[in-house]
Amino acid sequence: MTAPASPARTGVWIGIATITMSFAAYTSAMVVRQGSGGDWQHFRLPAILYLNTVLLLASSGTLEFGHRRVQWSWLHAASDAGVDPRATPRGTAWLYGTLALGLLFIAGQVLAWRDLAAQGLFLATNPSSGFFYILTALHALHLLGGVAGLGYVLGRLHRSRSRPVAALGAASLYWHFMDVLWLYLLLVLTLRL
């Protein structure tokens, strides 16, 4: 018999479904718009997007490692003599590293937008640049939500005597989804723009 899903995890799954449908709709609109007019302009994607991809994938690695270390710390705190089970668990430094990598990704997105602006490509320049800005900005906003969620979990890890197991698992699920969504967007943007 499996344990019931936590409200946090259920909420994240609902959010993932909603976000997936939104990005599927935007992708469909982009494909239809590209085929319906002769004003679609192909352009070179900013090279920083590939570094951003590495940063985001690395952040999933640090998150997973930190999540496992925190769980290991919780499991062993109760059995190790002299270890305060209420102390901040080991592994939180990896979670802070995840936050830093996520914020570096956002900064990289800003640099990508500035690169396009330097090429004379803005939101309203043509449909292709408009879709680029919309898709990447929406992803960045959702990733900022992940940064806020992980920051909330880290705050609870430091100040609470309880163990926010469900919240950390939900934040991890959402973060990994943001990685998968970015890989999808990068593929679509590479093929369509």
trRosetta pair geometry for C-beta under 8 A, 3 or more apart (Angstrom, degrees):
i j d omega theta_ij theta_ji phi_ij phi_ji
5 9 4.9 -120 -174 84 97 119
5 10 5.0 115 120 -59 124 92
5 13 7.8 -23 -179 -1 153 139
6 9 4.6 90 56 9 86 101
6 10 6.9 -151 91 -5 43 87
6 166 3.5 167 -137 -147 174 134
6 169 7.4 111 29 68 137 124
6 170 6.8 -105 83 -51 121 117
7 10 5.6 -56 -144 39 32 113
7 11 6.1 36 156 -22 66 106
7 166 7.7 60 45 153 63 145
8 11 5.8 -56 -151 36 28 112
8 12 6.5 28 152 -19 63 105
8 166 4.8 130 38 140 126 102
8 167 5.3 -131 -130 -94 170 55
8 169 7.6 116 97 71 120 86
8 170 3.8 -112 139 -31 104 159
9 12 5.6 -51 -149 35 34 112
9 13 6.5 35 152 -19 65 103
9 166 6.3 -101 -25 -166 98 91
9 169 6.2 -21 -80 108 112 109
9 170 4.8 -133 -79 -88 55 94
9 173 6.6 81 -134 12 82 157
10 13 5.8 -53 -150 35 32 111
10 14 6.6 32 151 -18 64 103
11 14 5.7 -53 -150 36 33 111
11 15 6.3 35 151 -18 65 106
11 170 7.1 30 62 -155 93 140
12 15 5.4 -54 -148 39 34 114
12 16 6.2 39 152 -23 67 103
12 170 4.5 177 -26 -163 139 91
12 171 8.0 -137 -91 -64 142 26
12 173 5.2 100 132 88 149 122
12 174 4.9 -111 -145 -61 118 98
12 177 8.0 168 170 2 103 144
13 16 5.5 -48 -145 33 33 114
13 17 6.5 35 154 -19 63 102
13 173 7.7 -36 -64 143 70 145
14 17 5.8 -52 -151 34 32 111
14 18 6.4 31 151 -17 64 107
15 18 5.7 -57 -147 38 32 111
15 19 6.1 28 157 -16 68 108
15 174 7.0 3 89 -113 134 111
16 19 5.9 -56 -142 40 28 108
16 20 6.1 32 157 -22 64 108
16 173 7.7 -77 -52 143 138 103
16 174 7.2 -143 -66 -111 98 66
16 177 5.2 -104 -117 -140 113 161
17 20 5.8 -55 -147 35 27 113
17 21 6.5 26 156 -17 63 106
18 21 5.9 -57 -151 36 29 108
18 22 6.4 30 152 -20 64 107
19 22 5.6 -54 -149 35 33 114
19 23 6.3 23 158 -11 67 107
19 142 6.2 88 -130 -124 137 148
19 177 7.6 102 75 143 140 128
19 181 7.0 -42 138 -100 122 151
20 23 6.2 -60 -145 42 28 102
20 24 6.1 31 154 -21 64 109
20 181 7.8 -127 -92 -98 68 108
21 24 5.6 -54 -144 37 31 114
21 25 6.4 34 155 -22 64 104
22 25 5.8 -56 -153 33 29 111
22 26 6.5 25 152 -14 64 105
22 138 7.5 -145 132 175 126 146
23 26 5.5 -49 -144 39 38 111
23 27 6.2 42 154 -22 66 104
23 135 7.3 83 -136 -137 91 92
23 138 7.4 177 -87 109 89 136
23 181 6.5 173 -31 -152 173 109
23 184 7.4 86 141 104 141 132
23 185 7.3 -84 -159 -76 131 99
24 27 5.7 -53 -146 37 30 112
24 28 6.3 33 153 -19 64 106
25 28 5.7 -54 -148 37 30 112
25 29 6.3 31 153 -19 64 106
26 29 5.6 -53 -146 37 32 113
26 30 6.3 36 153 -23 64 104
26 131 7.3 147 173 -148 98 93
26 134 6.7 -158 -149 120 133 120
26 135 6.0 157 138 -90 141 91
26 138 7.5 -170 -45 31 167 159
27 30 5.6 -53 -149 33 31 113
27 31 6.5 30 154 -18 65 104
27 188 5.8 -85 -125 -141 111 155
28 31 5.9 -54 -148 35 31 109
28 32 6.3 27 156 -14 65 108
29 32 5.8 -57 -145 41 30 109
29 33 5.9 28 157 -19 66 111
29 131 7.9 -177 100 -110 95 115
30 33 5.8 -56 -141 39 27 109
30 34 6.2 31 157 -24 63 106
30 131 4.6 94 -111 -140 113 151
30 135 7.7 -3 -59 -51 145 130
30 188 7.5 86 82 164 150 121
30 192 6.2 54 142 162 121 160
31 34 5.9 -52 -147 31 27 113
31 35 6.7 13 158 -7 61 110
31 192 7.1 -99 -88 -114 67 135
32 35 6.2 -70 -154 44 28 102
32 36 6.0 21 157 -25 67 119
33 36 5.8 -63 -138 34 29 110
33 37 7.0 -23 -179 19 64 106
33 40 7.5 135 128 -85 80 111
33 127 5.2 -152 150 -180 127 145
33 131 7.4 172 67 -57 141 131
34 40 4.9 71 -140 -108 67 155
34 127 7.3 -168 -80 111 56 129
34 128 7.3 68 -101 -85 95 91
34 192 6.2 -116 -69 -164 160 104
37 40 6.4 131 83 -30 83 85
37 127 7.1 112 62 -3 129 149
39 126 5.9 -155 151 -148 94 102
39 127 6.4 100 100 4 99 107
40 126 7.1 132 -133 158 28 119
40 127 5.9 -54 -101 65 70 114
40 128 5.3 93 -161 -47 74 110
41 125 7.8 -68 45 125 143 104
41 126 4.5 60 16 92 116 167
41 127 8.0 139 18 48 77 69
41 128 5.2 -138 61 31 64 130
41 129 7.2 -9 69 -23 111 95
42 128 6.7 -131 -88 -154 33 172
42 193 6.1 142 -140 171 64 44
43 116 7.6 87 124 -129 148 94
43 119 6.9 122 -164 132 133 151
43 121 6.0 28 -109 -79 176 156
43 128 6.7 152 9 114 99 130
43 129 6.8 30 17 -75 145 93
43 193 6.1 -36 50 167 72 100
44 119 8.0 -168 54 -110 92 160
45 49 5.4 -47 155 21 115 147
45 112 8.0 -13 179 -154 76 116
45 132 7.9 -171 -114 -132 84 132
45 189 6.1 94 -97 136 133 113
45 190 6.4 -58 -14 -94 149 67
45 193 6.4 98 -66 91 93 124
46 49 5.5 115 78 -21 78 95
46 111 7.3 173 159 119 149 79
46 112 4.1 178 60 -137 147 78
46 115 4.0 108 -110 79 127 150
46 116 6.4 -89 -44 -45 116 80
47 50 6.1 -45 -176 24 58 108
47 51 7.4 51 136 -9 74 100
48 51 5.3 -54 -156 40 52 111
48 52 6.0 59 145 -26 75 102
48 108 5.1 -169 162 -168 113 93
48 111 5.1 -142 -160 100 177 117
48 112 5.0 -141 72 -71 116 84
48 115 6.7 173 11 -20 119 147
49 52 5.3 -51 -148 36 33 118
49 53 6.6 43 150 -27 63 98
49 108 7.7 144 -92 147 33 112
49 112 5.6 72 -62 -107 83 140
49 186 6.4 158 159 -121 118 105
49 189 7.8 -111 -167 93 162 144
50 53 5.4 -40 -151 25 36 116
50 54 7.0 38 149 -16 61 98
51 54 5.6 -51 -155 34 38 112
51 55 6.5 40 147 -20 67 103
51 108 6.2 -148 93 -137 100 142
52 55 5.5 -52 -149 35 35 114
52 56 6.3 31 155 -18 68 105
52 105 5.2 96 -156 -141 89 75
52 108 4.0 179 -85 113 102 144
52 109 6.5 91 -123 -59 152 69
52 112 7.2 -41 -25 -39 146 131
52 182 7.9 -128 129 -173 103 137
53 56 5.9 -56 -147 37 30 108
53 57 6.3 27 155 -15 65 107
53 182 6.7 176 -113 137 74 119
53 183 7.2 92 -142 -92 110 69
53 186 6.0 30 -87 -77 126 164
54 57 5.9 -57 -145 40 29 108
54 58 6.1 32 154 -20 64 108
55 58 5.7 -57 -148 38 28 112
55 59 6.4 32 152 -25 63 104
55 101 5.2 -179 180 -169 86 90
55 104 5.3 -130 -158 99 146 112
55 105 4.8 -175 104 -74 125 85
55 108 6.6 160 24 -8 151 151
56 59 5.5 -48 -149 29 34 115
56 60 7.0 37 151 -20 61 96
56 101 7.2 158 -92 147 30 106
56 102 7.6 69 -113 -105 70 59
56 105 5.1 74 -68 -104 88 143
56 143 8.0 -76 -118 -124 116 141
56 178 7.4 -122 -162 120 120 95
56 179 5.4 165 149 -113 105 81
56 182 5.5 -14 127 67 168 165
57 60 5.8 -48 -157 29 37 112
57 61 6.9 38 146 -17 63 102
57 179 6.3 108 -93 -150 53 122
58 61 5.4 -53 -155 35 39 115
58 62 6.4 35 151 -16 71 103
58 101 5.7 -141 93 -141 100 150
59 62 5.7 -51 -143 39 36 107
59 63 6.1 39 154 -22 65 106
59 97 7.8 -169 -122 126 66 76
59 98 4.9 99 -164 -146 83 69
59 101 3.7 -168 -80 99 100 131
59 102 5.4 109 -141 -56 157 74
59 105 7.0 -64 -18 -29 145 130
59 175 7.2 -118 130 178 106 119
59 179 7.5 -168 73 -79 96 114
60 63 5.6 -53 -145 37 31 113
60 64 6.2 30 157 -19 65 106
60 175 6.6 168 -103 132 73 101
60 176 5.6 90 -133 -106 114 72
60 179 4.8 -1 -57 -59 134 159
61 64 5.9 -55 -145 36 28 107
61 65 6.3 24 157 -14 64 109
62 65 5.8 -56 -144 41 31 109
62 66 6.0 30 157 -17 66 110
62 94 4.9 -166 -177 -174 81 84
62 95 7.6 170 140 -82 94 24
62 97 4.4 -115 -172 100 150 115
62 98 4.6 -168 97 -68 110 79
62 101 6.4 140 28 2 141 142
63 66 5.8 -58 -144 41 27 109
63 67 6.0 31 157 -23 65 108
63 94 7.3 168 -89 140 20 97
63 95 6.7 66 -120 -114 62 63
63 98 4.3 81 -69 -108 84 146
63 150 7.6 -84 -118 -118 115 139
63 172 5.8 160 155 -124 117 85
63 175 5.4 -155 -137 107 173 153
63 176 7.5 -149 89 -58 140 82
64 67 5.7 -50 -143 34 28 113
64 68 6.4 26 157 -15 62 106
64 172 7.2 104 -89 -154 58 121
64 176 7.9 67 -65 -79 102 116
65 68 6.0 -58 -151 38 29 108
65 69 6.3 28 152 -19 64 108
65 91 7.4 -162 130 -144 66 98
65 94 5.1 -124 94 -160 96 154
66 69 5.6 -55 -145 37 32 111
66 70 6.2 34 156 -21 67 104
66 91 4.5 132 -158 171 58 90
66 92 6.8 84 -162 -107 114 16
66 93 7.4 -154 -111 70 111 48
66 94 2.9 -165 -73 92 99 111
66 95 4.1 171 155 -49 154 71
66 97 7.3 177 -53 43 133 101
66 98 6.4 -106 18 -20 145 123
67 70 5.9 -54 -150 34 28 110
67 71 6.5 25 154 -15 63 107
67 91 7.2 -160 -14 162 8 138
67 95 7.6 101 -58 -81 60 101
67 168 6.1 155 -128 158 92 112
67 169 7.6 104 -156 -90 128 53
67 172 5.1 35 -86 -88 151 144
68 71 5.7 -55 -148 39 32 110
68 72 6.1 35 153 -21 66 107
68 91 7.1 -167 74 -126 49 145
69 72 5.6 -53 -145 37 31 113
69 73 6.2 36 153 -24 65 105
69 89 7.4 152 126 141 77 102
69 90 5.2 -96 163 115 106 87
69 91 2.6 163 93 -87 110 116
69 94 6.2 114 27 18 137 138
70 73 5.6 -53 -149 34 30 114
70 74 6.6 30 152 -18 63 103
70 89 4.6 93 -143 104 69 136
70 90 7.1 -162 -90 79 44 50
70 91 4.1 -123 -47 76 66 137
70 92 6.8 83 -87 -62 108 65
70 95 7.3 33 -45 -39 131 128
70 157 7.2 -70 -138 -125 132 137
70 168 6.5 -123 96 -161 150 163
71 74 5.7 -53 -150 35 33 111
71 75 6.4 32 153 -19 65 106
71 91 8.0 0 14 21 55 170
71 165 7.6 79 -105 -128 89 95
72 75 5.7 -56 -149 36 31 111
72 76 6.2 8 161 -2 66 114
72 90 7.4 -48 82 71 98 110
72 91 7.3 123 43 -44 96 136
73 76 6.3 -70 -143 48 25 97
73 77 6.0 40 158 -43 65 105
73 89 3.5 137 97 -162 141 98
73 90 4.2 168 -82 34 132 82
73 91 6.0 -142 -12 3 128 110
74 77 5.9 -42 -138 14 27 116
74 78 7.8 22 167 -13 54 97
74 85 7.8 67 -144 -158 59 87
74 89 5.7 -32 -51 -102 75 143
74 163 5.5 80 -126 -135 136 147
74 165 7.5 -166 116 -83 178 103
75 78 7.4 -73 179 28 27 100
75 79 7.6 -8 146 7 61 115
76 79 5.7 -70 -149 48 49 102
76 80 5.4 40 158 -23 85 112
76 83 7.4 17 125 72 80 166
77 80 6.3 -58 -134 36 24 103
77 83 5.0 -131 -144 124 64 122
77 84 7.4 -32 -167 95 112 32
77 85 4.2 125 134 -113 118 68
77 87 7.2 -168 -134 45 131 94
77 89 7.1 -92 -47 -105 134 90
78 85 5.4 41 -77 -98 65 132
80 83 4.1 42 90 5 112 130
83 87 7.0 -102 180 26 75 131
84 87 4.2 100 80 -31 101 102
86 161 4.9 -27 -130 -133 115 81
88 92 5.8 -39 166 -11 111 150
88 157 5.9 75 -140 144 84 92
88 158 5.5 5 -98 -108 120 61
89 92 6.5 124 76 -37 68 98
89 157 6.5 -85 28 -163 93 113
89 163 8.0 60 -35 -126 134 102
91 94 5.4 -44 -170 30 63 115
91 95 6.7 64 136 -20 76 99
92 95 5.2 -51 -153 35 47 115
92 96 6.4 50 148 -20 72 98
92 154 6.4 113 -154 -136 105 94
92 157 5.9 172 -100 121 123 148
92 158 7.6 96 -142 -65 160 89
93 96 5.6 -50 -150 36 35 112
93 97 6.5 43 146 -23 63 102
94 97 5.3 -48 -152 32 36 118
94 98 6.7 45 147 -25 63 97
95 98 5.4 -42 -154 26 38 117
95 99 6.9 41 147 -18 62 98
95 150 6.5 -166 -176 -179 99 110
95 153 7.6 -111 -170 97 145 111
95 154 5.7 174 123 -87 131 109
95 157 7.9 102 59 13 162 161
96 99 5.5 -47 -153 32 39 114
96 100 6.5 41 148 -19 66 102
96 154 6.9 100 -73 -127 76 150
97 100 5.6 -52 -148 36 35 112
97 101 6.3 33 154 -17 67 105
98 101 5.8 -55 -148 38 30 109
98 102 6.3 33 153 -20 64 107
98 150 6.4 -112 104 -177 121 159
98 175 7.1 5 177 -159 130 156
99 102 5.6 -57 -149 36 30 113
99 103 6.4 26 155 -15 65 106
99 147 5.9 98 -139 -144 80 86
99 150 5.8 -164 -79 104 93 127
99 151 6.4 90 -114 -72 135 83
99 154 7.5 -41 -43 -22 139 152
100 103 5.9 -57 -149 39 30 108
100 104 6.3 33 151 -20 65 106
101 104 5.5 -51 -146 36 34 114
101 105 6.5 43 150 -25 63 99
102 105 5.5 -47 -154 28 33 116
102 106 6.8 34 149 -17 63 100
102 143 6.0 -170 -164 168 102 106
102 146 6.6 -139 -142 97 147 108
102 147 4.9 180 119 -84 140 101
102 150 7.6 138 2 37 159 146
102 175 7.7 -82 -85 -137 131 108
103 106 5.5 -46 -150 33 39 113
103 107 6.4 41 149 -18 66 102
103 147 6.5 93 -64 -122 80 145
104 107 5.5 -51 -147 38 35 113
104 108 6.3 41 150 -22 65 103
105 108 5.5 -54 -151 35 31 115
105 109 6.6 36 149 -23 64 100
105 140 8.0 -169 124 -117 92 82
105 143 6.6 -89 98 160 129 157
106 109 5.6 -48 -153 29 35 114
106 110 6.8 37 148 -19 63 99
106 140 5.5 109 -124 -154 81 103
106 143 6.5 -168 -72 97 96 124
106 144 6.5 74 -97 -72 141 90
106 147 7.8 -37 -31 -35 137 149
107 110 5.6 -49 -155 32 37 114
107 111 6.7 38 147 -17 65 102
108 111 5.4 -51 -151 36 37 114
108 112 6.5 43 148 -23 66 100
109 112 5.4 -48 -150 32 36 115
109 113 6.6 36 151 -18 65 101
109 136 5.8 175 -151 165 112 111
109 137 7.8 146 161 -90 131 48
109 139 8.0 -167 -111 85 148 100
109 140 4.9 -162 100 -87 170 131
110 113 5.7 -51 -151 35 33 111
110 114 6.4 34 150 -18 64 105
111 114 5.5 -54 -146 38 34 112
111 115 6.3 42 151 -26 65 102
112 115 5.5 -49 -150 30 33 116
112 116 6.7 31 152 -15 63 101
112 136 6.9 -105 96 177 137 160
113 116 5.8 -52 -152 36 34 110
113 117 6.4 36 149 -20 65 105
113 133 6.7 78 -121 -117 105 89
113 136 7.4 -173 -67 99 96 135
113 137 7.9 61 -82 -71 135 94
114 117 5.4 -51 -146 37 35 114
114 118 6.4 40 152 -23 65 102
115 118 5.7 -53 -152 33 30 113
115 119 6.8 25 149 -14 62 105
116 119 5.6 -59 -154 38 37 110
116 121 4.3 -76 179 78 91 109
116 122 7.5 148 127 -78 102 34
116 129 6.4 150 -179 -144 130 110
116 132 7.0 171 -106 109 160 141
116 133 7.6 -148 89 -70 158 93
117 120 7.6 53 -178 -72 34 14
117 121 6.9 -102 -79 66 27 59
117 122 6.1 54 -112 -86 76 79
120 125 6.8 123 140 -120 70 145
121 125 5.1 -122 -143 42 50 160
121 126 7.6 -55 -136 28 88 95
121 129 4.2 -158 -178 -113 102 144
121 132 7.8 18 148 55 127 142
122 125 4.7 121 45 -34 68 101
122 129 6.5 74 66 133 23 139
122 133 7.7 16 174 -51 42 149
123 129 6.9 -145 -112 123 16 95
123 130 5.4 66 -177 -114 57 70
123 133 4.7 -85 -100 60 80 164
123 134 7.6 97 -140 -47 98 79
124 130 6.5 55 -90 -85 31 109
125 129 4.8 15 57 52 111 147
125 130 7.4 -167 46 -45 65 80
126 129 5.4 85 55 16 76 99
126 130 6.9 -136 96 -9 37 95
127 130 5.4 -59 -147 37 33 118
127 131 6.4 31 159 -19 68 102
128 131 6.0 -53 -151 34 31 107
128 132 6.6 34 150 -21 63 104
128 192 7.6 -171 -134 134 99 90
128 193 5.3 134 -176 -123 113 88
129 132 5.3 -49 -150 33 38 117
129 133 6.4 36 154 -17 68 102
130 133 6.0 -56 -150 37 30 106
130 134 6.2 24 156 -16 65 110
131 134 5.7 -57 -141 41 32 110
131 135 5.9 26 164 -15 69 111
131 192 7.8 -57 104 116 146 132
131 193 7.6 -160 80 -76 111 113
132 135 6.4 -62 -143 40 22 103
132 136 6.1 6 167 -4 62 116
132 189 6.3 87 -114 -135 85 118
132 193 6.0 61 -72 -96 113 157
133 136 6.4 -67 -140 46 22 100
133 137 5.7 18 165 -17 64 117
134 137 6.1 -61 -140 40 21 107
134 138 6.2 20 162 -17 61 109
135 138 6.0 -57 -147 36 26 108
135 139 6.5 24 156 -16 62 107
135 185 5.6 167 158 -146 120 119
135 188 7.8 -127 -165 89 163 127
135 189 7.0 -169 87 -71 146 112
136 139 5.7 -53 -147 38 33 112
136 140 6.3 36 153 -21 65 106
136 185 7.1 142 -85 158 64 141
136 189 7.9 41 -57 -79 102 152
137 140 5.5 -52 -146 36 33 113
137 141 6.4 35 154 -20 65 103
138 141 5.7 -52 -148 35 32 111
138 142 6.4 30 154 -15 64 105
139 142 5.8 -57 -150 39 32 109
139 143 6.2 33 152 -20 67 106
139 178 7.3 125 -168 -157 86 87
139 181 6.3 -178 -125 124 107 115
139 182 6.1 115 -173 -91 141 78
139 185 5.9 -71 -62 -21 150 168
140 143 5.6 -54 -145 37 32 111
140 144 6.5 38 152 -23 64 100
141 144 5.6 -48 -151 31 33 114
141 145 6.9 41 147 -21 61 98
142 145 5.3 -45 -158 28 40 118
142 146 6.9 43 144 -18 64 98
142 178 6.2 -178 118 -111 104 105
142 181 7.5 -28 93 91 147 159
143 146 5.2 -46 -155 32 43 116
143 147 6.6 49 145 -22 67 97
143 178 5.1 117 -97 -164 81 143
143 182 8.0 41 -70 -62 128 120
144 147 5.3 -44 -148 32 39 116
144 148 6.5 41 150 -18 65 101
145 148 5.6 -52 -149 37 33 112
145 149 6.3 34 151 -19 65 106
145 174 7.7 -95 113 164 99 138
146 149 5.5 -52 -144 37 33 113
146 150 6.2 28 158 -14 66 106
146 171 7.1 121 -157 -163 72 77
146 174 5.3 -171 -108 123 96 109
146 175 5.0 125 -167 -92 130 71
146 178 5.3 -69 -37 -28 157 152
147 150 6.0 -57 -145 41 27 106
147 151 6.2 32 153 -22 63 109
148 151 5.6 -55 -146 37 29 115
148 152 6.4 36 152 -24 63 103
149 152 5.6 -50 -152 30 31 114
149 153 6.7 30 151 -17 64 102
149 170 7.6 -107 178 111 131 94
149 171 4.6 179 134 -116 108 97
149 174 6.2 24 75 68 162 150
150 153 5.6 -49 -149 35 37 112
150 154 6.4 39 151 -19 66 103
150 171 4.9 134 -84 179 66 134
150 175 6.6 50 -60 -67 125 129
151 154 5.6 -53 -147 37 32 112
151 155 6.4 38 152 -22 64 103
152 155 5.7 -53 -153 33 31 114
152 156 6.6 28 151 -16 64 104
152 167 7.3 -106 111 178 102 131
152 171 7.7 -172 62 -85 94 134
153 156 5.7 -55 -152 37 34 110
153 157 6.4 39 149 -25 66 102
153 164 5.7 -161 -143 105 79 140
153 167 4.9 177 -105 129 97 108
153 168 5.1 126 -165 -86 139 66
153 171 4.9 -92 -25 -13 146 157
154 157 5.4 -48 -148 30 35 116
154 158 6.6 27 156 -14 65 106
155 158 6.1 -64 -153 38 30 105
155 159 6.2 -13 167 13 68 115
156 159 6.6 -75 -130 52 26 84
156 160 4.6 -5 -171 1 71 133
156 162 7.7 -43 176 74 106 89
156 164 4.4 55 116 -29 140 146
156 167 6.4 46 50 77 157 156
157 160 7.1 -29 -78 40 10 96
157 164 6.6 -96 -65 32 68 112
157 168 7.7 68 -67 -74 114 121
160 163 7.9 -177 107 -64 112 22
160 164 6.6 79 65 -36 150 102
164 167 3.9 -32 170 41 111 120
164 168 5.7 118 108 -25 87 89
165 168 6.1 -61 -150 37 25 107
165 169 6.4 22 155 -15 63 110
166 169 5.7 -58 -148 40 31 111
166 170 6.1 30 155 -19 67 108
167 170 5.7 -53 -144 37 30 110
167 171 6.2 31 156 -18 64 106
168 171 5.8 -52 -144 38 30 111
168 172 6.3 33 155 -20 63 107
169 172 5.7 -55 -148 36 30 113
169 173 6.4 34 154 -22 64 105
170 173 5.7 -51 -149 33 32 114
170 174 6.5 30 154 -16 64 106
171 174 5.8 -56 -149 38 31 110
171 175 6.2 32 153 -21 66 108
172 175 5.7 -55 -145 36 31 112
172 176 6.3 27 159 -16 66 106
173 176 6.1 -59 -149 37 26 107
173 177 6.4 29 152 -20 62 108
174 177 5.6 -56 -152 35 31 115
174 178 6.6 36 150 -24 65 101
175 178 5.6 -50 -155 28 34 114
175 179 7.0 37 147 -19 63 99
176 179 5.5 -47 -157 29 40 116
176 180 6.7 37 148 -16 67 102
177 180 5.6 -54 -149 38 37 110
177 181 6.1 39 152 -20 68 106
178 181 5.6 -52 -144 38 31 114
178 182 6.4 36 154 -23 63 104
179 182 5.8 -55 -151 33 29 111
179 183 6.6 29 153 -18 64 103
180 183 5.8 -52 -151 34 34 112
180 184 6.5 36 150 -19 64 105
181 184 5.6 -54 -152 36 33 114
181 185 6.3 32 152 -18 67 106
182 185 5.6 -54 -145 38 33 110
182 186 6.2 35 156 -21 67 105
183 186 5.8 -52 -145 35 29 112
183 187 6.5 31 154 -19 62 106
184 187 5.8 -59 -154 36 29 111
184 188 6.4 24 153 -15 66 108
185 188 5.7 -56 -145 40 32 109
185 189 5.9 29 159 -16 68 109
186 189 5.9 -55 -141 41 27 109
186 190 6.1 30 157 -22 63 109
187 190 5.8 -56 -146 35 26 111
187 191 6.3 15 159 -11 63 111
188 191 6.0 -64 -146 42 27 104
188 192 5.7 -3 167 3 67 121
189 192 6.3 -67 -127 50 23 94
189 193 5.1 -14 -172 14 67 122
190 193 7.2 -44 -94 47 11 86
